[in-house]
């Protein structure tokens, strides 16, 4: 079995040697610029007054804080934001990135510091505008795992120096690429964090990008195979008609898309193409898209496809699904062509899902993938991890996270022979599938849930989460709907009476 970067236990021991001498007294913000850190340099340390923080084209509300910036060799930029001592809640919350990174996650940092957390973020070792790192194995490893760990070690040293004491607890909170970073921390550096939130995690990173490429590969290489937004809307309506009532209420949200047994063939045109049907070629495209990337010779699944109910997400994002903008999603080309095949002039239409898939994955596996199902060391550290995934995520498809969670259970069964491997895993790791949620946000369902507060309560109070209440809010922040999110594999089902927009009228079973 492939364990990706999580199997490199020797690196964990090597990085553990980066010890920092504990601080004995609080250090003023400006004096943090003189702090000596292994293989790193503090480039600035300054007080920021409360108000609006300029972050590129946007401004973010922040409290008064100490802003520390630094660089870890060779080129990992990071920042640590520190609330004033009277506003600090005693915790450290590191935040993850998105896409291929190349920038700091200022909005997430602003939210964290406003809630009293000391926080940190990193660009993972490259600028977003610089593609040369794609061809550099060392910098790919910085992006894959090293940068987050180094940021963590440095941030903890800065926190201790500034406040004169270490944080009481450390948390990591990330979605998408941040979700993968969360998994790499739990797998490779189990002592870094006490609690972790891994949202829509792109753990099987390399194969995920083969799946991203799959959308273009199945629709743009042959005329007549693509679906328009109108076609996808038609498909989505048919899926809802067939499966929406499965949870007891018709509301445009599938609580359990895996139980939907819809056959796209019912939409096949009997004659000429019209607005109410799909051609035979389009039906074939739909079936291949739902199935996901696979090896056409061996029939082996490479990466799972999107769930039923995600048609609106595909229609609304031309780079993600069956409706493309004339080329594949850019990160797919960069991961597969530039990193994997080392070819800046690569023609994505030439990708061979038989010959090339394993070759690319093997080359990049130890640099970019976070698929080790053994989180035993993280458990022994006392760590707790909450995984979540939106059911209508058409980018990092949700079945991959379910597969990883099941891999954890299967690994525990193989290694220990326990009679209740799922129960053992649930003592420190729980998965919540989120109906109607897209890739980290968006979608028709209630996706506004405080996963961080959930894991904080679990770590600090021992309250293992059975349900999490999620909300759907309008543009003014008013709650329109609430639903319980259930620990996988339980499903939120309507009790049969009461307001269907109220979580109290649903039960997990």
C-alpha positions as CSV (number, residue, x, y, z in Angstrom):
1,X,0.0,0.0,0.0
2,X,1.2,3.5,-0.8
3,X,1.7,5.7,2.3
4,X,3.1,8.8,0.5
5,X,4.8,11.4,2.6
6,X,3.2,10.1,5.7
7,X,5.5,7.0,5.5
8,X,8.6,9.1,5.9
9,X,8.9,8.6,9.6
10,X,12.6,9.2,9.5
11,X,12.0,12.8,8.5
12,X,9.8,13.4,11.5
13,X,12.7,12.4,13.7
14,X,15.1,14.7,11.8
15,X,12.8,17.7,12.1
16,X,12.2,17.0,15.8
17,X,15.8,18.0,16.3
18,X,15.0,21.6,15.5
19,X,14.7,22.4,19.2
20,X,14.3,26.0,20.3
21,X,15.5,27.3,23.7
22,X,12.4,28.1,25.8
23,X,11.9,31.8,26.5
24,X,12.2,32.9,30.1
25,X,10.6,36.4,29.8
26,X,8.2,38.2,27.6
27,X,9.7,39.9,24.6
28,X,8.4,43.2,23.2
29,X,7.1,43.0,19.6
30,X,9.9,45.1,18.0
31,X,12.5,43.0,19.8
32,X,11.3,39.8,18.2
33,X,13.2,40.9,15.1
34,X,16.3,39.9,17.0
35,X,15.1,36.4,17.8
36,X,17.5,33.7,16.6
37,X,15.7,30.8,14.9
38,X,17.4,27.7,13.3
39,X,17.7,28.1,9.5
40,X,15.4,31.1,9.6
41,X,15.5,34.9,9.7
42,X,13.0,37.3,11.1
43,X,12.6,40.0,8.5
44,X,10.2,42.3,10.4
45,X,8.4,42.6,13.7
46,X,6.0,45.5,14.2
47,X,2.8,46.5,16.0
48,X,-0.3,46.9,13.9
49,X,-3.0,49.1,15.3
50,X,-6.6,47.9,15.3
51,X,-8.5,48.7,12.2
52,X,-8.1,47.7,8.6
53,X,-5.2,45.6,7.4
54,X,-4.2,46.0,3.7
55,X,-3.8,42.6,2.1
56,X,-3.3,43.0,-1.6
57,X,-6.6,44.3,-3.1
58,X,-8.6,43.8,0.0
59,X,-8.6,45.2,3.5
60,X,-9.3,43.0,6.5
61,X,-10.5,44.0,10.0
62,X,-8.0,43.2,12.6
63,X,-7.4,44.0,16.3
64,X,-4.2,45.5,17.6
65,X,-1.5,42.9,17.2
66,X,2.1,42.1,16.7
67,X,2.9,41.1,13.1
68,X,6.1,39.1,12.7
69,X,7.4,38.0,9.2
70,X,10.2,35.7,8.5
71,X,11.8,33.4,6.0
72,X,13.0,29.8,6.4
73,X,15.8,28.7,4.0
74,X,15.7,28.5,1.1
75,X,12.6,30.6,0.4
76,X,9.7,29.7,2.8
77,X,8.0,33.0,3.8
78,X,5.8,32.9,6.9
79,X,4.0,35.3,9.2
80,X,2.9,35.1,12.8
81,X,0.2,37.4,14.1
82,X,0.0,37.8,17.9
83,X,-2.9,39.4,19.8
84,X,-2.0,41.7,22.6
85,X,-1.4,39.7,25.8
86,X,-4.7,40.8,27.4
87,X,-6.6,39.5,24.3
88,X,-4.7,36.3,23.7
89,X,-6.8,33.2,24.5
90,X,-3.7,31.1,25.1
91,X,-4.0,29.1,21.9
92,X,-2.2,28.9,18.6
93,X,-4.2,28.4,15.4
94,X,-2.2,27.8,12.2
95,X,-4.2,28.2,9.0
96,X,-3.8,26.3,5.7
97,X,-3.6,27.5,2.1
98,X,-5.4,26.8,-1.2
99,X,-4.5,25.6,-4.7
100,X,-0.8,25.5,-5.4
101,X,-0.3,28.2,-2.6
102,X,2.3,30.9,-3.3
103,X,0.6,33.3,-0.9
104,X,-0.3,33.7,2.7
105,X,-3.9,33.1,3.9
106,X,-4.5,36.6,5.3
107,X,-8.3,36.4,5.5
108,X,-8.1,33.3,7.7
109,X,-5.3,34.8,9.8
110,X,-7.5,37.9,10.3
111,X,-10.4,35.8,11.5
112,X,-8.1,33.8,13.9
113,X,-6.4,36.8,15.5
114,X,-9.7,38.5,15.9
115,X,-10.9,35.5,17.9
116,X,-7.9,35.8,20.2
117,X,-5.7,33.2,18.6
118,X,-2.0,33.6,17.8
119,X,-1.9,32.5,14.2
120,X,0.5,31.7,11.4
121,X,0.5,31.1,7.6
122,X,3.1,30.4,4.9
123,X,3.4,30.8,1.2
124,X,4.9,27.2,1.3
125,X,8.2,28.3,-0.3
126,X,7.3,30.0,-3.6
127,X,5.6,33.0,-5.1
128,X,2.3,32.3,-6.9
129,X,3.6,34.1,-10.0
130,X,6.8,31.9,-10.2
131,X,6.4,28.5,-11.9
132,X,10.1,27.5,-11.7
133,X,9.5,25.7,-8.4
134,X,7.3,23.1,-10.3
135,X,10.6,21.6,-11.6
136,X,12.5,21.7,-8.3
137,X,12.1,18.6,-6.2
138,X,13.3,20.4,-3.0
139,X,10.7,23.2,-3.4
140,X,8.0,20.6,-4.2
141,X,8.8,19.0,-0.9
142,X,8.6,22.5,0.8
143,X,5.1,22.9,-0.7
144,X,4.2,19.3,0.1
145,X,5.0,19.2,3.8
146,X,8.2,20.9,5.0
147,X,6.9,24.5,4.9
148,X,4.0,23.8,7.3
149,X,6.1,22.0,9.8
150,X,8.9,24.7,9.7
151,X,6.3,27.4,10.0
152,X,4.8,25.6,13.1
153,X,8.2,25.2,14.8
154,X,9.1,28.9,14.2
155,X,5.7,30.2,15.2
156,X,5.7,28.3,18.5
157,X,9.2,29.8,19.3
158,X,7.9,33.3,18.5
159,X,4.8,32.8,20.6
160,X,6.8,31.7,23.6
161,X,9.3,34.5,23.2
162,X,6.6,37.2,22.9
163,X,4.3,36.0,25.7
164,X,6.9,34.5,28.0
165,X,5.1,31.2,27.9
166,X,4.1,28.5,25.3
167,X,0.6,28.2,24.0
168,X,-1.7,26.0,26.0
169,X,-2.8,24.1,22.9
170,X,-2.0,24.2,19.2
171,X,-4.5,23.8,16.4
172,X,-4.3,23.5,12.6
173,X,-7.3,24.6,10.5
174,X,-7.3,24.1,6.7
175,X,-9.5,23.2,3.7
176,X,-8.7,22.0,0.2
177,X,-4.9,22.3,0.0
178,X,-5.1,23.3,3.7
179,X,-6.9,20.0,4.3
180,X,-4.0,18.1,2.7
181,X,-1.6,20.1,4.8
182,X,-3.6,19.1,7.9
183,X,-3.3,15.4,7.0
184,X,0.4,15.7,6.3
185,X,0.9,17.2,9.8
186,X,-1.1,14.4,11.5
187,X,0.8,11.8,9.5
188,X,4.3,13.1,9.6
189,X,4.6,15.4,12.6
190,X,2.1,14.1,15.1
191,X,3.4,16.2,18.0
192,X,3.0,19.6,16.2
193,X,-0.8,20.0,16.9
194,X,-3.2,18.9,19.6
195,X,-6.3,19.4,17.3
196,X,-6.7,19.4,13.6
197,X,-9.5,20.4,11.2
198,X,-9.1,18.9,7.7
199,X,-11.7,20.1,5.3
200,X,-12.2,18.7,1.8
201,X,-8.6,17.3,2.1
202,X,-6.7,16.8,-1.1
203,X,-4.6,14.0,0.5
204,X,-4.2,11.9,-2.7
205,X,-2.9,15.1,-4.3
206,X,-1.3,13.7,-7.5
207,X,-4.2,11.5,-8.5
208,X,-6.7,14.2,-7.6
209,X,-5.1,16.4,-10.4
210,X,-5.4,13.5,-12.8
211,X,-9.1,13.5,-11.9
212,X,-9.2,17.3,-12.5
213,X,-7.7,16.6,-15.9
214,X,-10.3,13.9,-16.5
215,X,-13.0,16.5,-17.0
216,X,-11.3,18.0,-20.0
217,X,-9.9,14.7,-21.2
218,X,-13.4,13.2,-21.6
219,X,-15.1,16.3,-23.1
220,X,-12.7,18.3,-25.2
221,X,-10.8,15.8,-27.2
222,X,-13.8,14.8,-29.3
223,X,-16.5,17.0,-30.8
224,X,-20.0,16.6,-29.4
225,X,-19.0,15.2,-26.0
226,X,-19.2,18.3,-23.9
227,X,-22.2,19.5,-21.9
228,X,-23.4,23.1,-21.7
229,X,-24.5,24.8,-18.5
230,X,-28.1,24.2,-19.7
231,X,-27.4,20.5,-20.2
232,X,-25.9,20.2,-16.7
233,X,-28.9,22.1,-15.2
234,X,-31.2,19.5,-16.9
235,X,-29.1,16.7,-15.5
236,X,-29.2,18.2,-12.0
237,X,-33.0,18.5,-12.1
238,X,-33.3,14.9,-13.2
239,X,-31.0,13.7,-10.3
240,X,-33.1,15.7,-7.8
241,X,-36.4,14.4,-9.1
242,X,-35.0,10.9,-8.7
243,X,-33.3,11.1,-5.3
244,X,-34.1,14.3,-3.4
245,X,-36.7,12.8,-1.1
246,X,-34.4,10.1,0.2
247,X,-33.9,11.9,3.5
248,X,-37.6,12.5,4.0
249,X,-37.9,16.0,2.6
250,X,-37.6,17.5,-0.9
251,X,-35.4,20.6,-0.6
252,X,-32.8,20.4,-3.4
253,X,-30.3,18.8,-1.0
254,X,-29.1,15.2,-1.1
255,X,-28.3,14.1,2.4
256,X,-26.7,10.9,1.1
257,X,-25.8,11.0,-2.6
258,X,-24.1,7.6,-2.3
259,X,-27.6,6.1,-2.0
260,X,-28.9,7.8,-5.2
261,X,-29.3,5.2,-8.0
262,X,-29.9,7.5,-10.9
263,X,-29.4,6.3,-14.5
264,X,-28.4,9.1,-16.9
265,X,-29.6,7.0,-19.8
266,X,-33.2,8.2,-19.0
267,X,-32.2,11.5,-20.5
268,X,-31.0,10.2,-23.8
269,X,-32.6,11.7,-26.9
270,X,-34.8,9.5,-28.9
271,X,-34.2,11.6,-32.0
272,X,-32.6,15.1,-32.5
273,X,-30.9,16.9,-29.7
274,X,-33.3,19.2,-27.8
275,X,-33.2,21.2,-24.6
276,X,-34.9,18.3,-22.7
277,X,-32.5,15.5,-23.6
278,X,-28.8,14.6,-24.0
279,X,-27.1,12.9,-27.0
280,X,-25.6,9.4,-26.7
281,X,-22.1,10.9,-26.7
282,X,-23.2,13.3,-23.9
283,X,-24.7,10.4,-21.9
284,X,-21.3,8.6,-22.2
285,X,-19.6,11.7,-21.0
286,X,-21.9,11.9,-18.0
287,X,-21.3,8.3,-17.0
288,X,-17.5,8.7,-17.3
289,X,-17.6,11.9,-15.3
290,X,-19.6,10.3,-12.4
291,X,-17.3,7.3,-12.4
292,X,-14.1,9.4,-12.3
293,X,-10.7,8.8,-13.7
294,X,-9.8,5.2,-14.4
295,X,-7.3,3.1,-16.3
296,X,-9.1,2.2,-19.6
297,X,-7.0,-1.0,-20.0
298,X,-7.2,-2.5,-16.4
299,X,-10.4,-0.8,-15.3
300,X,-8.6,0.3,-12.1
301,X,-10.0,3.4,-10.4
302,X,-7.5,6.2,-10.3
303,X,-9.6,8.7,-8.4
304,X,-13.4,8.8,-7.7
305,X,-15.7,11.1,-9.6
306,X,-18.1,13.7,-8.3
307,X,-21.3,12.8,-6.4
308,X,-24.8,13.0,-7.6
309,X,-26.1,16.4,-6.7
310,X,-23.0,18.3,-7.7
311,X,-24.2,19.2,-11.2
312,X,-25.0,22.8,-10.3
313,X,-21.4,23.1,-8.9
314,X,-20.0,21.8,-12.2
315,X,-22.3,24.1,-14.2
316,X,-21.3,27.1,-12.2
317,X,-17.5,26.5,-12.4
318,X,-16.4,26.1,-16.0
319,X,-13.0,24.9,-15.0
320,X,-14.2,22.0,-12.8
321,X,-16.6,19.7,-14.4
322,X,-17.9,18.6,-17.7
323,X,-18.4,22.2,-19.0
324,X,-14.8,23.4,-19.7
325,X,-13.4,26.7,-20.8
326,X,-11.4,25.2,-23.6
327,X,-8.6,23.8,-21.4
328,X,-8.2,21.8,-18.2
329,X,-8.0,23.3,-14.8
330,X,-4.6,25.0,-14.6
331,X,-3.4,23.2,-11.5
332,X,-4.0,19.9,-13.2
333,X,-1.7,20.8,-16.1
334,X,0.9,22.1,-13.7
335,X,0.8,19.1,-11.4
336,X,0.7,16.4,-14.1
337,X,2.6,18.0,-17.0
338,X,5.1,20.3,-15.3
339,X,5.8,18.5,-12.0
340,X,5.1,14.9,-13.1
341,X,6.3,14.8,-16.7
342,X,8.7,17.7,-16.5
343,X,7.4,19.2,-19.7
344,X,6.5,22.9,-19.9
345,X,5.2,22.4,-23.5
346,X,3.2,19.3,-22.6
347,X,0.0,18.7,-24.6
348,X,-2.6,17.6,-22.0
349,X,-4.6,15.7,-24.7
350,X,-1.7,13.3,-25.0
351,X,-2.0,12.1,-21.4
352,X,-2.3,8.3,-21.2
353,X,-4.3,7.1,-18.2
354,X,-2.8,3.6,-18.7
355,X,0.9,4.3,-19.1
356,X,1.3,7.8,-17.5
357,X,-0.8,7.7,-14.4
358,X,1.4,5.4,-12.3
359,X,4.6,6.9,-13.6
360,X,3.5,10.4,-12.5
361,X,2.2,9.3,-9.2
362,X,5.3,7.3,-8.3
363,X,7.5,10.3,-9.1
364,X,5.6,12.7,-6.9
365,X,4.2,10.5,-4.2
366,X,6.8,11.1,-1.5
367,X,6.7,14.8,-2.3
368,X,3.0,15.7,-2.5
369,X,0.7,12.9,-1.3
370,X,-0.6,12.6,2.3
371,X,-2.3,9.2,2.3
372,X,-0.8,7.3,5.2
373,X,-3.8,5.7,7.1
374,X,-1.7,5.1,10.3
375,X,-2.4,8.0,12.6
376,X,-1.4,6.0,15.7
377,X,1.4,8.4,16.7
378,X,-1.0,11.3,16.5
379,X,-3.4,9.5,18.6
380,X,-0.7,8.7,21.2
381,X,0.2,12.4,21.3
382,X,-3.4,12.9,22.4
383,X,-4.4,14.6,19.2
384,X,-7.9,14.9,17.8
385,X,-8.8,15.4,14.2
386,X,-12.1,16.4,12.6
387,X,-12.4,15.7,8.9
388,X,-15.2,17.1,6.8
389,X,-16.1,17.2,3.1
390,X,-18.9,18.8,1.1
391,X,-21.1,16.3,-0.7
392,X,-21.3,18.5,-3.8
393,X,-17.6,19.3,-4.0
394,X,-16.9,18.9,-7.8
395,X,-13.2,19.7,-7.4
396,X,-11.8,17.4,-4.7
397,X,-14.5,14.8,-4.9
398,X,-15.9,13.6,-1.5
399,X,-15.6,9.9,-2.0
400,X,-11.8,10.2,-1.8
401,X,-12.1,11.4,1.8
402,X,-14.5,8.6,2.7
403,X,-12.0,6.2,1.2
404,X,-9.2,7.6,3.3
405,X,-11.3,7.4,6.5
406,X,-12.2,3.8,5.6
407,X,-8.5,3.1,5.0
408,X,-7.8,4.3,8.5
409,X,-10.3,1.8,9.9
410,X,-9.0,-1.1,7.7
411,X,-5.4,-0.3,8.7
412,X,-6.4,-0.4,12.4
413,X,-8.1,-3.8,11.9
414,X,-5.1,-5.3,10.1
415,X,-2.5,-4.0,12.6
416,X,-4.3,-4.7,15.8
417,X,-7.0,-7.3,15.0
418,X,-9.4,-5.2,17.1
419,X,-13.1,-6.2,17.0
420,X,-14.2,-2.6,16.6
421,X,-11.7,-0.7,14.4
422,X,-14.2,2.0,13.6
423,X,-14.9,2.6,17.3
424,X,-11.1,2.8,17.9
425,X,-10.6,5.4,15.2
426,X,-13.6,7.4,16.4
427,X,-11.8,7.9,19.7
428,X,-9.6,10.5,18.0
429,X,-10.8,11.0,14.4
430,X,-14.3,11.7,13.1
431,X,-15.6,12.4,9.6
432,X,-18.6,14.7,8.8
433,X,-20.1,14.7,5.4
434,X,-21.8,18.0,4.6
435,X,-24.9,17.8,2.4
436,X,-25.2,20.6,-0.2
437,X,-21.7,22.0,0.5
438,X,-19.4,22.7,-2.4
439,X,-15.6,23.0,-2.3
440,X,-15.0,24.5,1.2
441,X,-18.0,26.9,0.6
442,X,-21.0,27.5,-1.5
443,X,-23.8,25.2,-2.5
444,X,-27.5,24.9,-1.6
445,X,-26.9,23.3,1.8
446,X,-26.0,24.5,5.2
447,X,-22.2,24.6,5.2
448,X,-21.5,27.2,7.9
449,X,-20.2,25.1,10.8
450,X,-17.6,25.9,13.5
451,X,-15.4,22.9,13.0
452,X,-12.5,24.5,14.9
453,X,-14.7,25.1,18.0
454,X,-15.7,21.4,17.8
455,X,-12.1,20.2,17.9
456,X,-11.2,22.7,20.6
457,X,-14.0,21.3,22.8
458,X,-12.9,17.8,22.0
459,X,-9.2,18.5,22.9
460,X,-9.8,20.6,26.0
461,X,-13.0,19.3,27.4
462,X,-13.1,15.7,26.2
463,X,-16.4,16.3,24.3
464,X,-16.2,13.9,21.3
465,X,-18.6,15.3,18.6
466,X,-21.6,13.2,17.6
467,X,-23.3,16.0,15.7
468,X,-22.3,19.5,14.6
469,X,-25.0,22.0,13.8
470,X,-24.5,23.7,10.4
471,X,-26.3,26.8,9.1
472,X,-27.1,28.3,5.8
473,X,-27.1,32.1,5.9
474,X,-28.2,34.8,3.5
475,X,-26.0,37.6,2.2
476,X,-26.8,39.7,5.3
477,X,-25.7,36.9,7.6
478,X,-29.3,35.9,8.7
479,X,-29.7,32.2,9.3
480,X,-32.1,30.6,6.7
481,X,-31.7,27.0,7.6
482,X,-29.9,24.7,10.1
483,X,-29.2,21.0,9.9
484,X,-27.2,18.5,12.0
485,X,-24.0,17.1,10.5
486,X,-23.6,13.5,11.5
487,X,-20.6,11.4,12.2
488,X,-20.0,9.2,9.2
489,X,-21.7,6.9,8.2
490,X,-24.8,8.3,9.8
491,X,-27.2,10.4,7.8
492,X,-29.4,13.4,8.9
493,X,-33.0,12.3,8.3
494,X,-36.2,14.3,8.7
495,X,-38.3,13.1,11.7
496,X,-41.5,13.7,9.7
497,X,-42.9,16.8,11.4
498,X,-41.9,20.3,12.1
499,X,-40.0,23.0,10.2
500,X,-37.7,21.4,7.6
501,X,-35.3,24.3,8.0
502,X,-34.8,23.6,11.7
503,X,-32.0,21.1,12.7
504,X,-34.1,20.0,15.7
505,X,-36.5,18.2,13.4
506,X,-33.8,15.9,12.0
507,X,-32.0,12.9,13.5
508,X,-28.8,11.1,12.7
509,X,-29.3,7.4,12.0
